[in-house]
Amino acid sequence: MPPEVDAKGYFVLTKHVDVTFTIFDLIEVQLFDITEAGIMFGLGIEIDPDATRLSFESSYGVHGRIKATRVVVSFEPQPASLA
């Protein structure tokens, strides 16, 4: 099924969420190029019995990794809107 577009030719976006990572008991933090704003290119999540590791790749701004005993991920639906 082809994507829907509006009258201006923009894709119609229908599924938006705010994602929150709640991190408990930090073990290790290695973050680089911290700026006021950034563009995340990728997020890797590795889980083992002792810890969870989040690895951030960036197009611009912060990148690195965070290791903690527990990470909780939650989602909150948001209305789709075009700027």
C-alpha positions as CSV (number, residue, x, y, z in Angstrom):
1,M,0.0,0.0,0.0
2,P,1.6,3.3,-1.0
3,P,2.0,6.0,1.7
4,E,-0.6,8.7,1.9
5,V,0.4,12.3,1.2
6,D,-1.4,15.6,1.9
7,A,-2.2,18.4,-0.5
8,K,1.4,19.8,-0.2
9,G,2.9,16.4,-1.0
10,Y,4.0,15.6,2.6
11,F,3.6,12.1,4.1
12,V,0.6,11.9,6.4
13,L,2.0,10.9,9.8
14,T,-0.4,9.0,12.0
15,K,1.7,7.1,14.7
16,H,3.6,9.5,17.0
17,V,4.8,8.7,20.5
18,D,7.1,10.2,23.1
19,V,9.6,7.6,24.3
20,T,11.0,7.8,27.8
21,F,14.0,5.8,29.1
22,T,14.1,5.6,32.9
23,I,17.5,4.4,34.0
24,F,18.2,2.8,37.4
25,D,21.5,2.2,39.1
26,L,24.1,3.5,36.7
27,I,27.1,1.4,36.2
28,E,28.9,3.3,33.4
29,V,28.3,6.4,31.4
30,Q,30.4,7.4,28.4
31,L,28.9,10.3,26.4
32,F,30.7,12.5,23.9
33,D,30.0,15.7,21.9
34,I,27.1,16.8,24.3
35,T,25.3,19.7,22.7
36,E,22.1,21.5,23.4
37,A,20.3,19.7,20.6
38,G,21.2,16.5,18.7
39,I,20.1,14.1,16.0
40,M,20.0,10.5,17.0
41,F,21.0,8.2,14.1
42,G,20.6,4.9,15.9
43,L,20.1,3.2,19.3
44,G,21.4,-0.2,20.3
45,I,20.1,-2.1,23.3
46,E,22.0,-5.0,24.8
47,I,20.6,-6.9,27.7
48,D,22.4,-9.5,29.8
49,P,21.7,-10.9,33.3
50,D,23.8,-8.2,35.0
51,A,23.0,-5.0,33.1
52,T,21.4,-3.3,30.1
53,R,23.6,-1.2,27.8
54,L,22.2,1.6,25.6
55,S,24.5,2.7,22.7
56,F,23.7,5.9,21.0
57,E,24.8,6.7,17.4
58,S,24.5,10.3,16.2
59,S,24.2,12.3,13.1
60,Y,24.9,15.4,15.1
61,G,25.5,15.8,18.8
62,V,25.8,13.4,21.7
63,H,26.9,9.8,21.1
64,G,28.2,7.1,23.4
65,R,26.8,4.5,25.8
66,I,25.1,4.1,29.2
67,K,25.2,0.9,31.2
68,A,22.8,0.3,34.1
69,T,21.2,-2.5,36.1
70,R,17.7,-1.7,34.8
71,V,16.2,0.4,32.1
72,V,12.4,0.9,31.7
73,V,11.1,2.1,28.3
74,S,7.7,3.8,28.2
75,F,5.6,5.2,25.4
76,E,3.1,8.1,25.4
77,P,0.9,8.6,22.3
78,Q,1.0,12.1,20.8
79,P,-1.1,13.7,18.1
80,A,0.4,13.7,14.6
81,S,1.0,17.2,13.3
82,L,3.0,18.8,10.5
83,A,5.0,21.9,10.9
